[in-house]
Amino acid sequence: MAIVIKTSEEIAGMRKACRLASEVLDYITPYVKVGVATIELDRMMNDFMKAHGAVSACLGYAPAGYKPYPAATCISINHVVCHGIPSEKALKKGDIVNIDVTVILDGFYGDTSRMFIVGDKVSVSAKHLVDATYECMWRGIAAIAPGKSLNEVGIACERVARAEGLSVVHEYGGHGVGRHFHEDPFVSHYNTPDNNIILKPGMIFTVEPMLNAGSRHISGLNDGWTVITRDRSLSAQWEHTVLVTETGYEVLTISDGYPPIPDYIHC
């Protein structure tokens, strides 16, 4: 699949879908607390999507070689890197949780994720990981501009990870998104010559670094979806969908309840 340069009409559709994806996370934020089962959070978010004229892109998603994904969202706790399947397991004080949401609204896919800290206390190392991964994502976004190489995103992300003593997962990255869930290009969050695409206005893709407190290496569980850190160290991820504009970038997955944005970012 070649990189799709979005038309003005498609960009308008993406703005709506992406904002709704972020609003799903605004909605669920007060319910991410001690004792709540992740399957209940998933049910609530799925109902919210439906109530707003959208459906989950995750539910039933089955790329080649995978069985259909069984939930509406991905909820990844502590050492789960990504694709955590919601379950009856209740959240505990001190858990760090990534909730990843992709909606389909009027044929367009909006994709975003956030980290949540459960309860009023968390370890210093867990808080450091969550905060550093947030900065990592934003530094990657700040590197986006027409005419620049996509690898500048990876260089910026890796620079933050190394400075904070964290490792970058290589096997998963960002991706183009639009009328399809996963489009070109693949977005690496580390320095690699494979990331040498020149950015052009109208490109839309996600920036979603996954950082581990320990080794970057990962393993898959027998459910066919859940990915964990091989050394069981904590992992964190933040994700935005971003449009390349004529002068820089526009972050599409922003809503009224989004966490504070760094001063060096222009949404």
PyRosetta script that sets phi, psi and omega in degrees:
from pyrosetta import init, pose_from_sequence

init()
pose = pose_from_sequence("MAIVIKTSEEIAGMRKACRLASEVLDYITPYVKVGVATIELDRMMNDFMKAHGAVSACLGYAPAGYKPYPAATCISINHVVCHGIPSEKALKKGDIVNIDVTVILDGFYGDTSRMFIVGDKVSVSAKHLVDATYECMWRGIAAIAPGKSLNEVGIACERVARAEGLSVVHEYGGHGVGRHFHEDPFVSHYNTPDNNIILKPGMIFTVEPMLNAGSRHISGLNDGWTVITRDRSLSAQWEHTVLVTETGYEVLTISDGYPPIPDYIHC")
pose.set_psi(1, 126.6)
pose.set_omega(1, 178.1)
pose.set_phi(2, -78.5)
pose.set_psi(2, 159.5)
pose.set_omega(2, 177.9)
pose.set_phi(3, -66.4)
pose.set_psi(3, 130.2)
pose.set_omega(3, -178.6)
pose.set_phi(4, -94.7)
pose.set_psi(4, 121.2)
pose.set_omega(4, 172.7)
pose.set_phi(5, -86.9)
pose.set_psi(5, 117.5)
pose.set_omega(5, -173.7)
pose.set_phi(6, -75.5)
pose.set_psi(6, 143.3)
pose.set_omega(6, 173.6)
pose.set_phi(7, -79.0)
pose.set_psi(7, 170.1)
pose.set_omega(7, 178.8)
pose.set_phi(8, -62.0)
pose.set_psi(8, -36.0)
pose.set_omega(8, 178.2)
pose.set_phi(9, -66.9)
pose.set_psi(9, -40.9)
pose.set_omega(9, 178.8)
pose.set_phi(10, -67.6)
pose.set_psi(10, -38.0)
pose.set_omega(10, 177.6)
pose.set_phi(11, -62.8)
pose.set_psi(11, -40.8)
pose.set_omega(11, 177.7)
pose.set_phi(12, -62.0)
pose.set_psi(12, -41.9)
pose.set_omega(12, 177.7)
pose.set_phi(13, -64.8)
pose.set_psi(13, -39.2)
pose.set_omega(13, 178.7)
pose.set_phi(14, -67.0)
pose.set_psi(14, -36.8)
pose.set_omega(14, 178.1)
pose.set_phi(15, -59.0)
pose.set_psi(15, -43.0)
pose.set_omega(15, -178.7)
pose.set_phi(16, -67.7)
pose.set_psi(16, -45.9)
pose.set_omega(16, -178.8)
pose.set_phi(17, -64.8)
pose.set_psi(17, -41.4)
pose.set_omega(17, -177.8)
pose.set_phi(18, -69.4)
pose.set_psi(18, -40.2)
pose.set_omega(18, 178.0)
pose.set_phi(19, -62.8)
pose.set_psi(19, -41.5)
pose.set_omega(19, 179.2)
pose.set_phi(20, -62.4)
pose.set_psi(20, -40.8)
pose.set_omega(20, 178.1)
pose.set_phi(21, -57.9)
pose.set_psi(21, -42.6)
pose.set_omega(21, 178.1)
pose.set_phi(22, -67.4)
pose.set_psi(22, -35.8)
pose.set_omega(22, 178.8)
pose.set_phi(23, -67.2)
pose.set_psi(23, -28.7)
pose.set_omega(23, 173.8)
pose.set_phi(24, -59.8)
pose.set_psi(24, -42.5)
pose.set_omega(24, -179.8)
pose.set_phi(25, -73.0)
pose.set_psi(25, -33.6)
pose.set_omega(25, 171.8)
pose.set_phi(26, -57.1)
pose.set_psi(26, -46.9)
pose.set_omega(26, -176.6)
pose.set_phi(27, -61.4)
pose.set_psi(27, -43.0)
pose.set_omega(27, -172.1)
pose.set_phi(28, -82.1)
pose.set_psi(28, -16.4)
pose.set_omega(28, -173.5)
pose.set_phi(29, -50.3)
pose.set_psi(29, -48.8)
pose.set_omega(29, -177.4)
pose.set_phi(30, -67.6)
pose.set_psi(30, -14.1)
pose.set_omega(30, -178.3)
pose.set_phi(31, -94.6)
pose.set_psi(31, -6.5)
pose.set_omega(31, 179.1)
pose.set_phi(32, -83.2)
pose.set_psi(32, 89.0)
pose.set_omega(32, -174.1)
pose.set_phi(33, -148.6)
pose.set_psi(33, 170.1)
pose.set_omega(33, -177.0)
pose.set_phi(34, -56.4)
pose.set_psi(34, 133.0)
pose.set_omega(34, 174.9)
pose.set_phi(35, 91.5)
pose.set_psi(35, -9.5)
pose.set_omega(35, -179.7)
pose.set_phi(36, -86.5)
pose.set_psi(36, 132.1)
pose.set_omega(36, 178.3)
pose.set_phi(37, -77.6)
pose.set_psi(37, 140.6)
pose.set_omega(37, -178.4)
pose.set_phi(38, -65.5)
pose.set_psi(38, -28.1)
pose.set_omega(38, 177.6)
pose.set_phi(39, -65.9)
pose.set_psi(39, -30.2)
pose.set_omega(39, 177.2)
pose.set_phi(40, -70.8)
pose.set_psi(40, -41.4)
pose.set_omega(40, 175.2)
pose.set_phi(41, -59.5)
pose.set_psi(41, -42.6)
pose.set_omega(41, 179.6)
pose.set_phi(42, -61.9)
pose.set_psi(42, -44.3)
pose.set_omega(42, 179.7)
pose.set_phi(43, -61.0)
pose.set_psi(43, -43.9)
pose.set_omega(43, -179.0)
pose.set_phi(44, -63.5)
pose.set_psi(44, -42.3)
pose.set_omega(44, 179.4)
pose.set_phi(45, -67.3)
pose.set_psi(45, -38.1)
pose.set_omega(45, 178.2)
pose.set_phi(46, -63.5)
pose.set_psi(46, -42.2)
pose.set_omega(46, 177.8)
pose.set_phi(47, -63.0)
pose.set_psi(47, -39.0)
pose.set_omega(47, 179.3)
pose.set_phi(48, -63.4)
pose.set_psi(48, -43.9)
pose.set_omega(48, 177.9)
pose.set_phi(49, -58.4)
pose.set_psi(49, -48.9)
pose.set_omega(49, -178.4)
pose.set_phi(50, -61.5)
pose.set_psi(50, -40.2)
pose.set_omega(50, -179.1)
pose.set_phi(51, -65.0)
pose.set_psi(51, -19.9)
pose.set_omega(51, -179.4)
pose.set_phi(52, -108.9)
pose.set_psi(52, 22.1)
pose.set_omega(52, 172.5)
pose.set_phi(53, 78.2)
pose.set_psi(53, 17.1)
pose.set_omega(53, -177.9)
pose.set_phi(54, -121.3)
pose.set_psi(54, 168.7)
pose.set_omega(54, 172.9)
pose.set_phi(55, -130.2)
pose.set_psi(55, 161.4)
pose.set_omega(55, 177.5)
pose.set_phi(56, -76.2)
pose.set_psi(56, 134.0)
pose.set_omega(56, 174.5)
pose.set_phi(57, -79.2)
pose.set_psi(57, -19.9)
pose.set_omega(57, -176.0)
pose.set_phi(58, -79.3)
pose.set_psi(58, -40.4)
pose.set_omega(58, -173.9)
pose.set_phi(59, -61.4)
pose.set_psi(59, 116.5)
pose.set_omega(59, -179.4)
pose.set_phi(60, 82.5)
pose.set_psi(60, 0.5)
pose.set_omega(60, -179.8)
pose.set_phi(61, -62.7)
pose.set_psi(61, 128.6)
pose.set_omega(61, -174.2)
pose.set_phi(62, -143.4)
pose.set_psi(62, 78.8)
pose.set_omega(62, 173.9)
pose.set_phi(63, -65.2)
pose.set_psi(63, 165.0)
pose.set_omega(63, -177.1)
pose.set_phi(64, -52.7)
pose.set_psi(64, 129.3)
pose.set_omega(64, 177.8)
pose.set_phi(65, 89.7)
pose.set_psi(65, -3.8)
pose.set_omega(65, -179.4)
pose.set_phi(66, -115.2)
pose.set_psi(66, 147.7)
pose.set_omega(66, 169.3)
pose.set_phi(67, -82.6)
pose.set_psi(67, 157.9)
pose.set_omega(67, -175.5)
pose.set_phi(68, -56.2)
pose.set_psi(68, 136.0)
pose.set_omega(68, 178.2)
pose.set_phi(69, -69.5)
pose.set_psi(69, 133.3)
pose.set_omega(69, -168.5)
pose.set_phi(70, -91.3)
pose.set_psi(70, 3.9)
pose.set_omega(70, -175.3)
pose.set_phi(71, -134.8)
pose.set_psi(71, 172.3)
pose.set_omega(71, -177.2)
pose.set_phi(72, -86.6)
pose.set_psi(72, -20.5)
pose.set_omega(72, -178.3)
pose.set_phi(73, -139.8)
pose.set_psi(73, 168.5)
pose.set_omega(73, 171.4)
pose.set_phi(74, -108.2)
pose.set_psi(74, 129.1)
pose.set_omega(74, -179.7)
pose.set_phi(75, -127.5)
pose.set_psi(75, 108.9)
pose.set_omega(75, -170.7)
pose.set_phi(76, -113.8)
pose.set_psi(76, 121.9)
pose.set_omega(76, -172.2)
pose.set_phi(77, -110.8)
pose.set_psi(77, 131.7)
pose.set_omega(77, 170.6)
pose.set_phi(78, 57.2)
pose.set_psi(78, -101.1)
pose.set_omega(78, -176.3)
pose.set_phi(79, -89.5)
pose.set_psi(79, 4.7)
pose.set_omega(79, 174.3)
pose.set_phi(80, -81.3)
pose.set_psi(80, 122.7)
pose.set_omega(80, -176.4)
pose.set_phi(81, -76.5)
pose.set_psi(81, -47.9)
pose.set_omega(81, -178.0)
pose.set_phi(82, -164.9)
pose.set_psi(82, 166.7)
pose.set_omega(82, 175.1)
pose.set_phi(83, 61.8)
pose.set_psi(83, 29.9)
pose.set_omega(83, 175.0)
pose.set_phi(84, -66.2)
pose.set_psi(84, 130.4)
pose.set_omega(84, -177.6)
pose.set_phi(85, -87.7)
pose.set_psi(85, 124.0)
pose.set_omega(85, 177.3)
pose.set_phi(86, -55.6)
pose.set_psi(86, 145.0)
pose.set_omega(86, -175.5)
pose.set_phi(87, -148.7)
pose.set_psi(87, -172.9)
pose.set_omega(87, 177.5)
pose.set_phi(88, -78.1)
pose.set_psi(88, -4.5)
pose.set_omega(88, -179.2)
pose.set_phi(89, -63.2)
pose.set_psi(89, 130.3)
pose.set_omega(89, -179.0)
pose.set_phi(90, -89.1)
pose.set_psi(90, 145.0)
pose.set_omega(90, 178.1)
pose.set_phi(91, -70.5)
pose.set_psi(91, 146.1)
pose.set_omega(91, -179.3)
pose.set_phi(92, -117.5)
pose.set_psi(92, 156.2)
pose.set_omega(92, 177.1)
pose.set_phi(93, -58.6)
pose.set_psi(93, 131.5)
pose.set_omega(93, 179.1)
pose.set_phi(94, 92.8)
pose.set_psi(94, -7.7)
pose.set_omega(94, 175.4)
pose.set_phi(95, -64.8)
pose.set_psi(95, 145.8)
pose.set_omega(95, 166.6)
pose.set_phi(96, -110.4)
pose.set_psi(96, 135.9)
pose.set_omega(96, -169.2)
pose.set_phi(97, -133.6)
pose.set_psi(97, 130.8)
pose.set_omega(97, 170.6)
pose.set_phi(98, -102.5)
pose.set_psi(98, 129.0)
pose.set_omega(98, 173.1)
pose.set_phi(99, -115.2)
pose.set_psi(99, 120.9)
pose.set_omega(99, -175.4)
pose.set_phi(100, -112.8)
pose.set_psi(100, 122.4)
pose.set_omega(100, -174.9)
pose.set_phi(101, -124.0)
pose.set_psi(101, 132.5)
pose.set_omega(101, 169.4)
pose.set_phi(102, -131.1)
pose.set_psi(102, 120.3)
pose.set_omega(102, 178.7)
pose.set_phi(103, -104.4)
pose.set_psi(103, 155.5)
pose.set_omega(103, 168.5)
pose.set_phi(104, -115.5)
pose.set_psi(104, 116.5)
pose.set_omega(104, -179.1)
pose.set_phi(105, -126.8)
pose.set_psi(105, 116.0)
pose.set_omega(105, 179.6)
pose.set_phi(106, 53.6)
pose.set_psi(106, 36.1)
pose.set_omega(106, 175.9)
pose.set_phi(107, 88.1)
pose.set_psi(107, 0.7)
pose.set_omega(107, 179.8)
pose.set_phi(108, -113.2)
pose.set_psi(108, 145.2)
pose.set_omega(108, -176.6)
pose.set_phi(109, -101.8)
pose.set_psi(109, 126.0)
pose.set_omega(109, 174.3)
pose.set_phi(110, -112.9)
pose.set_psi(110, 126.4)
pose.set_omega(110, -168.7)
pose.set_phi(111, -130.2)
pose.set_psi(111, 126.1)
pose.set_omega(111, 179.5)
pose.set_phi(112, -159.4)
pose.set_psi(112, 159.3)
pose.set_omega(112, 172.8)
pose.set_phi(113, -148.3)
pose.set_psi(113, 157.0)
pose.set_omega(113, 178.1)
pose.set_phi(114, -137.9)
pose.set_psi(114, 158.3)
pose.set_omega(114, 171.7)
pose.set_phi(115, -96.8)
pose.set_psi(115, 146.4)
pose.set_omega(115, 176.3)
pose.set_phi(116, -131.3)
pose.set_psi(116, 143.2)
pose.set_omega(116, 174.4)
pose.set_phi(117, -108.4)
pose.set_psi(117, 126.6)
pose.set_omega(117, -174.7)
pose.set_phi(118, -90.0)
pose.set_psi(118, 126.2)
pose.set_omega(118, 179.4)
pose.set_phi(119, 84.5)
pose.set_psi(119, -177.1)
pose.set_omega(119, -174.6)
pose.set_phi(120, -97.6)
pose.set_psi(120, 1.6)
pose.set_omega(120, 178.6)
pose.set_phi(121, -135.8)
pose.set_psi(121, 139.2)
pose.set_omega(121, 177.7)
pose.set_phi(122, -147.7)
pose.set_psi(122, 154.4)
pose.set_omega(122, -179.3)
pose.set_phi(123, -64.9)
pose.set_psi(123, 153.4)
pose.set_omega(123, 178.3)
pose.set_phi(124, -58.9)
pose.set_psi(124, -41.3)
pose.set_omega(124, -178.2)
pose.set_phi(125, -66.7)
pose.set_psi(125, -37.3)
pose.set_omega(125, 178.7)
pose.set_phi(126, -67.4)
pose.set_psi(126, -44.0)
pose.set_omega(126, 178.5)
pose.set_phi(127, -62.9)
pose.set_psi(127, -40.1)
pose.set_omega(127, 177.8)
pose.set_phi(128, -60.9)
pose.set_psi(128, -44.4)
pose.set_omega(128, 179.9)
pose.set_phi(129, -61.8)
pose.set_psi(129, -46.9)
pose.set_omega(129, -178.7)
pose.set_phi(130, -62.1)
pose.set_psi(130, -46.8)
pose.set_omega(130, -178.3)
pose.set_phi(131, -67.4)
pose.set_psi(131, -41.4)
pose.set_omega(131, -179.2)
pose.set_phi(132, -66.3)
pose.set_psi(132, -36.7)
pose.set_omega(132, 178.6)
pose.set_phi(133, -68.2)
pose.set_psi(133, -34.8)
pose.set_omega(133, 175.3)
pose.set_phi(134, -61.5)
pose.set_psi(134, -47.6)
pose.set_omega(134, 178.2)
pose.set_phi(135, -63.6)
pose.set_psi(135, -39.2)
pose.set_omega(135, 179.4)
pose.set_phi(136, -56.9)
pose.set_psi(136, -47.6)
pose.set_omega(136, 178.6)
pose.set_phi(137, -60.2)
pose.set_psi(137, -47.6)
pose.set_omega(137, -176.2)
pose.set_phi(138, -67.5)
pose.set_psi(138, -36.0)
pose.set_omega(138, 176.4)
pose.set_phi(139, -65.9)
pose.set_psi(139, -35.5)
pose.set_omega(139, 175.3)
pose.set_phi(140, -64.4)
pose.set_psi(140, -43.3)
pose.set_omega(140, 178.5)
pose.set_phi(141, -63.2)
pose.set_psi(141, -41.4)
pose.set_omega(141, -178.3)
pose.set_phi(142, -63.4)
pose.set_psi(142, -17.2)
pose.set_omega(142, 179.8)
pose.set_phi(143, -84.5)
pose.set_psi(143, -3.5)
pose.set_omega(143, -175.5)
pose.set_phi(144, -84.1)
pose.set_psi(144, 129.6)
pose.set_omega(144, 174.5)
pose.set_phi(145, -165.4)
pose.set_psi(145, 148.3)
pose.set_omega(145, 179.0)
pose.set_phi(146, -60.6)
pose.set_psi(146, 140.6)
pose.set_omega(146, 179.8)
pose.set_phi(147, 90.3)
pose.set_psi(147, -14.4)
pose.set_omega(147, 178.0)
pose.set_phi(148, -89.1)
pose.set_psi(148, 160.7)
pose.set_omega(148, 176.5)
pose.set_phi(149, -79.5)
pose.set_psi(149, 144.0)
pose.set_omega(149, 174.9)
pose.set_phi(150, -60.2)
pose.set_psi(150, -26.1)
pose.set_omega(150, -179.8)
pose.set_phi(151, -63.7)
pose.set_psi(151, -20.6)
pose.set_omega(151, 176.8)
pose.set_phi(152, -61.6)
pose.set_psi(152, -30.4)
pose.set_omega(152, 175.6)
pose.set_phi(153, -63.6)
pose.set_psi(153, -48.4)
pose.set_omega(153, -179.7)
pose.set_phi(154, -63.5)
pose.set_psi(154, -40.6)
pose.set_omega(154, 179.2)
pose.set_phi(155, -61.7)
pose.set_psi(155, -44.7)
pose.set_omega(155, -179.3)
pose.set_phi(156, -64.7)
pose.set_psi(156, -42.7)
pose.set_omega(156, 179.0)
pose.set_phi(157, -63.7)
pose.set_psi(157, -47.0)
pose.set_omega(157, -177.0)
pose.set_phi(158, -65.8)
pose.set_psi(158, -33.5)
pose.set_omega(158, 179.1)
pose.set_phi(159, -60.7)
pose.set_psi(159, -43.2)
pose.set_omega(159, 178.5)
pose.set_phi(160, -65.8)
pose.set_psi(160, -46.3)
pose.set_omega(160, -178.2)
pose.set_phi(161, -58.3)
pose.set_psi(161, -46.7)
pose.set_omega(161, -179.4)
pose.set_phi(162, -64.0)
pose.set_psi(162, -41.7)
pose.set_omega(162, -179.2)
pose.set_phi(163, -63.9)
pose.set_psi(163, -28.5)
pose.set_omega(163, -177.6)
pose.set_phi(164, -98.1)
pose.set_psi(164, 5.5)
pose.set_omega(164, 177.5)
pose.set_phi(165, 73.1)
pose.set_psi(165, 29.1)
pose.set_omega(165, -177.5)
pose.set_phi(166, -116.6)
pose.set_psi(166, 165.4)
pose.set_omega(166, -179.8)
pose.set_phi(167, -116.7)
pose.set_psi(167, 150.4)
pose.set_omega(167, -178.4)
pose.set_phi(168, -101.1)
pose.set_psi(168, 127.3)
pose.set_omega(168, 174.0)
pose.set_phi(169, -66.8)
pose.set_psi(169, 131.1)
pose.set_omega(169, -177.8)
pose.set_phi(170, -94.7)
pose.set_psi(170, -30.1)
pose.set_omega(170, -170.2)
pose.set_phi(171, -72.5)
pose.set_psi(171, -23.3)
pose.set_omega(171, 179.9)
pose.set_phi(172, -122.4)
pose.set_psi(172, 149.5)
pose.set_omega(172, -178.7)
pose.set_phi(173, -158.5)
pose.set_psi(173, -168.5)
pose.set_omega(173, 177.1)
pose.set_phi(174, -78.9)
pose.set_psi(174, 178.4)
pose.set_omega(174, -174.3)
pose.set_phi(175, -161.8)
pose.set_psi(175, 156.0)
pose.set_omega(175, 170.7)
pose.set_phi(176, -62.9)
pose.set_psi(176, 152.6)
pose.set_omega(176, -179.8)
pose.set_phi(177, -153.2)
pose.set_psi(177, 148.2)
pose.set_omega(177, -178.3)
pose.set_phi(178, -177.8)
pose.set_psi(178, -107.2)
pose.set_omega(178, 174.8)
pose.set_phi(179, -83.3)
pose.set_psi(179, -4.2)
pose.set_omega(179, 176.8)
pose.set_phi(180, -128.7)
pose.set_psi(180, 153.0)
pose.set_omega(180, -178.1)
pose.set_phi(181, -62.8)
pose.set_psi(181, -49.9)
pose.set_omega(181, -178.4)
pose.set_phi(182, -126.4)
pose.set_psi(182, 114.7)
pose.set_omega(182, 178.5)
pose.set_phi(183, -120.2)
pose.set_psi(183, 171.4)
pose.set_omega(183, 169.4)
pose.set_phi(184, -72.1)
pose.set_psi(184, 150.2)
pose.set_omega(184, 4.9)
pose.set_phi(185, -93.9)
pose.set_psi(185, 163.6)
pose.set_omega(185, 166.9)
pose.set_phi(186, -78.8)
pose.set_psi(186, 136.0)
pose.set_omega(186, -176.6)
pose.set_phi(187, -111.8)
pose.set_psi(187, 107.0)
pose.set_omega(187, 176.0)
pose.set_phi(188, -80.9)
pose.set_psi(188, 147.3)
pose.set_omega(188, 180.0)
pose.set_phi(189, -108.5)
pose.set_psi(189, 28.4)
pose.set_omega(189, 174.7)
pose.set_phi(190, -146.1)
pose.set_psi(190, 164.9)
pose.set_omega(190, -176.4)
pose.set_phi(191, -71.4)
pose.set_psi(191, 116.9)
pose.set_omega(191, 178.8)
pose.set_phi(192, -152.0)
pose.set_psi(192, 137.2)
pose.set_omega(192, 178.2)
pose.set_phi(193, -64.8)
pose.set_psi(193, -15.6)
pose.set_omega(193, 177.7)
pose.set_phi(194, -69.3)
pose.set_psi(194, -12.6)
pose.set_omega(194, -175.8)
pose.set_phi(195, -97.4)
pose.set_psi(195, 33.5)
pose.set_omega(195, -167.2)
pose.set_phi(196, -92.0)
pose.set_psi(196, 14.7)
pose.set_omega(196, 178.1)
pose.set_phi(197, -63.5)
pose.set_psi(197, 138.5)
pose.set_omega(197, 176.8)
pose.set_phi(198, -88.0)
pose.set_psi(198, 128.0)
pose.set_omega(198, -176.0)
pose.set_phi(199, -73.5)
pose.set_psi(199, 141.4)
pose.set_omega(199, -179.7)
pose.set_phi(200, -132.8)
pose.set_psi(200, 147.6)
pose.set_omega(200, 176.3)
pose.set_phi(201, -55.8)
pose.set_psi(201, 138.6)
pose.set_omega(201, -179.5)
pose.set_phi(202, 98.8)
pose.set_psi(202, -11.4)
pose.set_omega(202, 173.4)
pose.set_phi(203, -73.3)
pose.set_psi(203, 140.3)
pose.set_omega(203, 173.9)
pose.set_phi(204, -130.0)
pose.set_psi(204, 128.4)
pose.set_omega(204, 178.8)
pose.set_phi(205, -153.4)
pose.set_psi(205, 166.5)
pose.set_omega(205, 179.3)
pose.set_phi(206, -95.2)
pose.set_psi(206, 148.5)
pose.set_omega(206, 168.3)
pose.set_phi(207, -117.5)
pose.set_psi(207, 116.3)
pose.set_omega(207, -170.0)
pose.set_phi(208, -148.9)
pose.set_psi(208, 63.9)
pose.set_omega(208, -177.8)
pose.set_phi(209, -62.9)
pose.set_psi(209, 140.1)
pose.set_omega(209, 172.8)
pose.set_phi(210, -111.8)
pose.set_psi(210, 117.7)
pose.set_omega(210, -179.3)
pose.set_phi(211, -113.9)
pose.set_psi(211, 139.9)
pose.set_omega(211, 178.1)
pose.set_phi(212, -110.7)
pose.set_psi(212, 146.3)
pose.set_omega(212, 177.0)
pose.set_phi(213, -72.5)
pose.set_psi(213, -24.9)
pose.set_omega(213, 178.8)
pose.set_phi(214, -112.0)
pose.set_psi(214, -131.0)
pose.set_omega(214, 179.6)
pose.set_phi(215, -67.7)
pose.set_psi(215, 153.8)
pose.set_omega(215, 177.6)
pose.set_phi(216, -76.4)
pose.set_psi(216, -12.4)
pose.set_omega(216, -170.8)
pose.set_phi(217, -74.0)
pose.set_psi(217, 146.9)
pose.set_omega(217, -173.0)
pose.set_phi(218, -129.7)
pose.set_psi(218, 166.0)
pose.set_omega(218, 175.1)
pose.set_phi(219, -140.2)
pose.set_psi(219, 156.5)
pose.set_omega(219, 177.6)
pose.set_phi(220, -106.4)
pose.set_psi(220, 144.3)
pose.set_omega(220, 177.3)
pose.set_phi(221, -86.5)
pose.set_psi(221, 169.2)
pose.set_omega(221, -175.2)
pose.set_phi(222, -70.3)
pose.set_psi(222, -10.9)
pose.set_omega(222, 178.4)
pose.set_phi(223, -73.8)
pose.set_psi(223, -6.1)
pose.set_omega(223, 176.4)
pose.set_phi(224, 85.8)
pose.set_psi(224, -4.9)
pose.set_omega(224, -177.4)
pose.set_phi(225, -126.7)
pose.set_psi(225, -49.0)
pose.set_omega(225, -171.1)
pose.set_phi(226, -64.8)
pose.set_psi(226, 129.5)
pose.set_omega(226, 178.8)
pose.set_phi(227, -114.3)
pose.set_psi(227, 130.5)
pose.set_omega(227, -178.7)
pose.set_phi(228, -125.0)
pose.set_psi(228, 164.2)
pose.set_omega(228, 172.7)
pose.set_phi(229, -72.3)
pose.set_psi(229, 136.7)
pose.set_omega(229, -177.3)
pose.set_phi(230, -63.1)
pose.set_psi(230, -34.3)
pose.set_omega(230, -178.4)
pose.set_phi(231, -94.6)
pose.set_psi(231, 7.8)
pose.set_omega(231, 179.2)
pose.set_phi(232, 64.4)
pose.set_psi(232, 19.9)
pose.set_omega(232, 173.8)
pose.set_phi(233, -74.9)
pose.set_psi(233, 161.6)
pose.set_omega(233, 180.0)
pose.set_phi(234, -66.8)
pose.set_psi(234, 151.9)
pose.set_omega(234, 178.1)
pose.set_phi(235, -135.5)
pose.set_psi(235, 149.6)
pose.set_omega(235, 178.8)
pose.set_phi(236, -141.2)
pose.set_psi(236, 155.5)
pose.set_omega(236, 178.9)
pose.set_phi(237, -152.2)
pose.set_psi(237, 140.0)
pose.set_omega(237, 167.4)
pose.set_phi(238, -126.5)
pose.set_psi(238, 151.5)
pose.set_omega(238, -176.6)
pose.set_phi(239, -145.4)
pose.set_psi(239, 136.8)
pose.set_omega(239, 169.7)
pose.set_phi(240, -130.6)
pose.set_psi(240, 154.3)
pose.set_omega(240, 168.1)
pose.set_phi(241, -100.2)
pose.set_psi(241, 131.5)
pose.set_omega(241, -170.3)
pose.set_phi(242, -128.8)
pose.set_psi(242, 137.3)
pose.set_omega(242, 174.7)
pose.set_phi(243, -100.2)
pose.set_psi(243, 132.6)
pose.set_omega(243, 170.6)
pose.set_phi(244, -81.6)
pose.set_psi(244, 123.7)
pose.set_omega(244, -178.6)
pose.set_phi(245, -104.9)
pose.set_psi(245, -177.7)
pose.set_omega(245, 179.6)
pose.set_phi(246, -66.2)
pose.set_psi(246, -26.4)
pose.set_omega(246, -175.7)
pose.set_phi(247, -117.6)
pose.set_psi(247, -8.6)
pose.set_omega(247, -177.7)
pose.set_phi(248, 174.7)
pose.set_psi(248, -107.4)
pose.set_omega(248, -176.7)
pose.set_phi(249, -151.3)
pose.set_psi(249, 161.6)
pose.set_omega(249, 172.0)
pose.set_phi(250, -133.4)
pose.set_psi(250, 124.4)
pose.set_omega(250, 177.2)
pose.set_phi(251, -83.0)
pose.set_psi(251, 119.5)
pose.set_omega(251, -172.9)
pose.set_phi(252, -89.2)
pose.set_psi(252, -25.5)
pose.set_omega(252, -173.8)
pose.set_phi(253, -96.4)
pose.set_psi(253, 57.5)
pose.set_omega(253, 177.1)
pose.set_phi(254, -117.5)
pose.set_psi(254, 141.4)
pose.set_omega(254, 178.4)
pose.set_phi(255, -144.3)
pose.set_psi(255, 177.0)
pose.set_omega(255, -173.4)
pose.set_phi(256, -62.1)
pose.set_psi(256, -30.9)
pose.set_omega(256, -176.4)
pose.set_phi(257, -95.3)
pose.set_psi(257, 12.2)
pose.set_omega(257, -176.6)
pose.set_phi(258, -69.5)
pose.set_psi(258, 146.9)
pose.set_omega(258, 178.6)
pose.set_phi(259, -59.6)
pose.set_psi(259, 163.1)
pose.set_omega(259, -179.6)
pose.set_phi(260, -54.4)
pose.set_psi(260, 138.1)
pose.set_omega(260, -176.6)
pose.set_phi(261, -99.9)
pose.set_psi(261, 137.5)
pose.set_omega(261, -179.2)
pose.set_phi(262, -57.1)
pose.set_psi(262, 150.9)
pose.set_omega(262, -177.4)
pose.set_phi(263, -62.5)
pose.set_psi(263, -26.6)
pose.set_omega(263, -176.0)
pose.set_phi(264, -84.6)
pose.set_psi(264, 5.6)
pose.set_omega(264, -178.6)
pose.set_phi(265, -105.6)
pose.set_psi(265, 139.0)
pose.set_omega(265, 177.0)
pose.set_phi(266, -121.5)
pose.set_psi(266, 101.7)
pose.set_omega(266, -177.0)
pose.set_phi(267, -80.9)
pose.dump_pdb("model.pdb")
